[in-house]
Amino acid sequence: MRQVSISNRDFLIISLMLFSMFFGAGNFIFPPMVGKEAGINFYEAILFFCITAVLLPVLGIAAVAKSGTLDKLVYRVDKYFAPIFTILVYIIIGPLLAIPRAANMPYEISLSPYLADSWLVVYMVIYFVLNYIVCINKTAMIDTMGRWLTPIMLVLICLFFIVAIVGNMGEFSTPIGKYATSPASSGFLDGYQTMDAMAALVFGIVVVSSIKQIGVNQSIVSTTIKSGVFAGIILACIYIMLAYIGASSASLFPDTKNGANILSLTTNYLFGGYGAIILGAIFLLACFTTTVGLISSASEYFSKFNHRLGYKFWVFAWSFLSFCMANIGLNEILKYSIPILTTFYPVSIVLIILSLIDHFIDSSKIVYRSCIYTTLVISLVHSLQESGLLDYKFSVLNFLPFYDAGLGWIIPTLIAFCISYLIFRAKKRGGI
C-alpha cells in the first residue's frame, strides 16, 4: 500500500474540526464567569482552568491515540470497569447531559425571550435534523466543520474580543466568592464543567476515522496527537479572551449570574442591536459543531457491536434520544450536571495520566485498579454529599486534604499509586 501522509491543509481542517467538537456551550459560558469572579486573580484562575479544560483534553487525545482505542485503554483496569465506564461516558457526554445542554443554549440565549415555550420543540426538531444530515456524511462533516463553520466562529469571537479591548470596558475588580480565597482550585474545578477531558476519550476515534477518511495511512497516531495539541492551543486562546471579557465587564454589569448573561449584556453594550445577532451566531456555531462531534463519535463506537445496526442507525438513535432529553429545558439539565461531573471527571483524569505513563507500569492491573477505584469511591461520596444524599457527619473522608475543595481524591490516589507500584515492581522482580 502506498504511504500517504497528511497535507498541511487537511491537517488544519481536521485540527479545526477537533477544536469545534470541543468548543460547545459550556466552553463558551464558563470562562466569562471565571473572569468576572476571579477579578484581579484572573491570571491564576484562568491558568488552572486551562489545566482541566485544555491540557487534560489534549492529553486525553494523546492517550487514546497511543492506546489505539478507548476500549484498549479502559480494559487495562478490568473487564467489569471497561464496558460500564465507556458506556457511561458516552451517555453523559451524549443524550444525558452534553448534547441536550449544547442544543438548548442557542435557543435560551437568542430565541426564548421572544418565543412561547411551545416553540422549543420546533427548534429542537430542526436542530437535530440538521445534526443528522451532517453526521451521516463523514466527508461532508469534516469539510463543513473544519473549512466553514469553525473559521466563521473564530472570526466572530476574535472580533468580539478586539472590540472589547478597544472599548476599554473597565478594570479588573476584587475577587468574589470562592475565587477570593482559592482561585487555583476554583479554576481547576470549574474546568470540569467543559467536560472536555471526558469528551477527549471519545473524540480520538473521530479524529482517527477522519484522517483515514481523507486517504491518509501514514503516522496516524502522531497526526492525531498533533491535531489535539493545535486544537488545544486555539482553545486556550479563546478561553483567555472570553475570561478577559468577563473580568473587564464586571464593573459594568456587577449583577450578572452566569456567563451567558455576561456575554449577552456585553455584546449589546459593544454592538448595540446587532449584538444579539452576533452572539446568537457564535452560540449556534459553537453548539452545533459540538453536538455533531458527539453524535458522530458515539455512533462510530456503537456501530461496531452489531453490523446490522450500522453508523446511520446510531446517528438517528443518538439524535432522537438527545432530542427527547433536550426538551426538558436547560435549567433542568444543569441541575444534575455537577454531581455527575464531580464523580466521573476525576476518574477520567486519572485514567488519562496512567495511560501516558503506561510504559513505566506495563499496563499493570493492580496499579490501574487501585488508582481508578480509589478515585471513583472518593469522588462518588463527595458528589453524594454535595447533592445532599449523604450526610457529612458520617463520612471519614471529610478529613482528607483538599476534600472541601472537591479535590480530596488527589492524595489518596497518589498513595494508592505508590503502594501499588511498589507491589508491581516487587512482583516483576520476583517473577510472580
N, C-alpha and C positions, 0 to 999 in steps of 0.2 A: 504493500500500500504506500502510495506517495505521501510523504510527510508534509502536511500543510500547517503553517504557523499563522497566527492571527495578525491581521494588519492593524496599523495604528488607528485607523478609522473605526474598524469593528471593535477594537479594544475600548475605545472611547464610548461607543454606543452601548456596549454591554455594561461598562462601569456606570454610565448614567442611568441605565435601566435598573441596576442594583441599588444605586442611591435612591431612585424614585420608589422602589419597593420598600426600602427602609423608611423613607420620609413620608409619614402619614399624619393623621390627626394629632396624636399625642406628641409627635416630634415638633409640631407647629405651635401647639398651645402651651406646653410646659416651660420651654426656655424663657419666654417673656415674663412668666410669673416668678421664675428663679431670679431673673434680673431685678424685678421690682422688689422682691422680699430681701434679696441679698444686699442691695444698695451699694455702699462702699466696700462691701465684701464680695463684690461682683466677680473679681478675677479668681479668687479661691473657690467660690461656689461653682462657677462655670467649668473650671478645671476638673473638679471631682464629678460634676455632672457628665462631662465628656468621657470620663473613665468607664462608666456603666452604659452610656448612650452612644459612644463611638468606639473606644478601644476594645471593649469586650465583644461587640458585634463583629469587628474586623477579625479579632482572634477566633471568633466562632466560625466565620467563613473559612479561615485557615485550618481550624480543627477538622471540619467536615471534609475539606479538600484533601487533607493529609490522610484522613481515615478511610476515605473512599466514599462512604455513605454514612448517613446518620445511624442506620441500623448497626453497622460495624462498630461505631463509636459507643453506642449505649449498651451493646451486648458485652462490653468489657466489664460492666457491673455484674449483671447476671441475667438469666433468661426470663426471670419474672419481672424485673425492673424495666427491661428494654421495651417490650411492647406497650406496657402501661404508660410509661413516661412519654414515649413517642406519640402515642395516640392522644394523650392529654395535652401535649404541647400543640399538636395540630388543631385540636378542638379549641384551646384557649386563644391561640392567635388566629383562629378561624371563626366559625359561626358563633362561638360563645361570647367573645369579647372584642377582639381587634377589628374584625371586618364590620360588625354592626356599629362599633364606635366610629370608625372612619366613614362609613356610609352616612351616618347621621350628622356628622359635623358640618358639611356644607349646607345642608338643609337648615340646621339650627341657626347658623350664623347669617345666612343670606336670605332664606325664604320664609322661615317660620314666623317672623314678625309681621309678615304681610298676608299670610295664608291661614285658612282654617286648619284645624288638626287633621281633618279628613284627607287633606292633600298629601300627607306623609306617605300613605300607601301608594298613591300615583307616582310620587317622586321615586320611591324605592323600586317600583316595577321598572321604570325607565332606567334607573341606575344599574340594576343587576342584569337587565337585558343587555346593556352596553358592555358590562363586565364579561358576560358570557360570549358575546361576539368577538371581543378582543382576545379572550383566553383560548378559544378553540383553534385559533390560527397562531401557532407559536412564532413563526417568522414575522408575521404582522405585529405580534406583541412586542418583539424586540425592536422593530422599526418604529412602531407608534410611540413606545415609551422612551426609547433611547434617543431617537432622532428628533422627535417633535415635542411631545408633552413635557418632558423634563427640562430641555433648554428653555422653553417658554416660561415654565415655573421659576427657574433660576433667574431669568432676566427680570421677572416681576418682583421677586424677593430682593434682588440687588437694587432695583430701582427704589423700592420701599426703604431700604437701609440707607441709600445715598441721600434721599430726600430727608430722612430722619436726622442724619448728621448735619446737613446743610441747614435744616430748620432749627437746629440748636434748641431742642425742646426743654432741656433743664439739666441740672447737676444730679449726680447720684445721691440718694437720700440715706438716712440712717437705717440700718438693717432692722427688720421686724420679725417677730415670731421665732421660729427655730433657727433662722439664718443669723439672728443676732448672737446666739450662743454657740452654735455648732454649724457653721457654713459648709465645712468639708463633708461631714456625714450627711447633712441635709441634701446637698447637691448630689452626692453619691446615690442616696435612696430615691431622690426624685428622678434620677436617670432610669430607674426600674420602669417608670410609667411609659417609657417609649416602647418597651417590650422587645427591643431590637436584639438583645443577646439571645433570647429565645427564638426570635424570627431568623437570626443568622443560621441556626441549626437546621432550618428547613429551606432557606433561600439558596444554600450551597448547591442543592440538586438542580434548581432552576438555572443557575449560572452555568454549571457543567453542561446541562442539556442545551442551553442557548449557544454555548461555544461549539458544541458538536453540530448543532442545527445549521450553522453557517459554514460547515465543512472543515472545521479545524480539528486536527487529530494529533497535534504536537504540543507538548508542555501544557496540558490541560490544567494540572494541579497548580503549577506556578502562575499560569494566566488567571486562574480563579482567585488565588491569593492576591495577586497584584491588582485585580479589579476591585477586590474588597478594600485594599489599602487606599486606592484612588477614591472610591466612594466614601470611605471614612474621612478623608481629608475634606471633601466637599461638605459632608455632614457637620464636621467640627466648625467650619467657617460659617455655615448657615446658623448653627446654634449660637455662636458668638454674636452674630448680627441680631438675631431675634432677642437674645438676652439683653443686649445693649439697648435695644428699643424699649424693652420693659423697664430697664433701670433708669433710662433718661426721661421716660414719660411719667415716672412715679409721682413727681411733684405736680404735674398737670392733672393726673387722674388718680388721686390717692384712694378712692373708694372702690376701685376695680376688684372683683372677686376671683377672676380666672384669666388665663392667658388669652382666650378668645375675646373676652371683654376688652382687654388692653389693646389688642390688635384692631378691634373694631373702632374704638374711640380714637386711636392714633391715626388710622388711615383716614377717618373722617376729618380729623384735625389737619392733616397734611395735604389731603387731596380733595376735600370738600365732598360734594355729591358723588364724585367718581370713586371715592374711597371704598364704598360698599361693593362696587363692581370689581375693583382690583383685588380686594380681599377675597371676595367670593370666587374669583377665577383661580387664585392661588390655592385656596382650600379645596376646591373641586379637583384641581390637577393633582395636588398632594395626596388626597384621599383616594382618588380613582386609581392612580398608579400603584398605590399600596395594596388595595383590595384585589386588583388584577394579579399582583405578585403572589399574594397569599392564596387566592383561589387556585392559581396555576400550580404552585408548589405542592399544595395539599392533593390536588388531582393527580399530579405526577406520581406522588408517593402511593396513594391508594389504588391507582390503576394497575399496579404490578401484582396485586394479590389475586385478581380474577380477570383473565383476558377477555371474558365476555362483557365485563363491566369496564370498559375502556376509559381513556382520558376524558372524552367528551361527556360520558355519563357522569363522571365525578365532578366535572366543571358545572354541569347542571345541578347536581345534588348539593354541592357546596354553595352555589349561588342561591338556591331555593332555601336552604337552611338559614343562611345568612340573612336573606330577605325576611324570613319569619321572625328572627331574633331582633332585627333592626327596627321592626315596627313597634317594639315595646317602648322606644324612646331613649334618648341619650342619657337622661338623668338616672333612669333605672339601670342602664348598663354600667354607668360609672359607680353605682353603689356597691356592686360586688367585685369591682376590678382590683381594688387594693389588697384585700386578703388573699386573693388568688395569686397575684403577682409576688407578694412578700413570701409566699410559700414556695413557688416554683422558680422564681428568678435566681435566688442563691444557689439552688441545685444546678441550674444551667451554667452559672459562673464557675462552680467547682468542676463540673464536667468538662468545660472548655479548657480550664487550666490543666487538669490532669491529662487531657488528650495532647496538649502541647509539650508535656514532659514525658510522654509515654515511652520514649526511647530509653529513659532512665529507669522506668519501673516495669518495663516489659509486659505491659497490659495486665499487671498483677491484679487479680480479682480481690485479694484481701485489701489492697490499697484503695481500689475504686470503691468497694463496698463500704469500708469503714468511713471514708470521707463523704461519700454521697448520702449514706443513711444517717450519719451524724448531722449533716446539714439539713436534711429533709425533716428530721424529728424536731430539731430546734426551731426551724422556720415555721413548721406547721403549728407548734404550740404557741409561738409568738403571734401568728395570724389569728388563731382561735381566741387568744386573749384580747387582741386589738378589736376583734369583731364582737366581743362581749359574750362569746360562747364558752369561755373558760375563765374561772376566777383567778386573778393574780395571786391571791393569798396561798393557793395550793400548788404553785409552781416553784420548784427548786431552781429553775433556770433564771429566775429574776436576778440572781446574784452574779450572773455571768458578765464579764466586761462587755461594754457597748450594747447590752441587751435592750436597754430602754431606747437606744437609737435605732433598733431594728437590725443590728449587726452582731447579735450575740452568737451567731454561728461561726464567726471567724476563728476565734481562739480554740474552741473545741475541735474544729475541723483541722486546724494546724497540728494540734496534739494527736488527733487520730491519724493524721498523715505520718507524723514522726514515728509513732509506735508501730503502725502497720508497715512502714517502710523498713524499719529495723527487723521486723519479723520476716519480711520478704527477702531481705539480704541474708539473714541467717539461714533460711530455708534454701536459698540459692547456693550458698557456700557449702551447706551440708548435703546438698543433693537430694533434699527431701521432696 
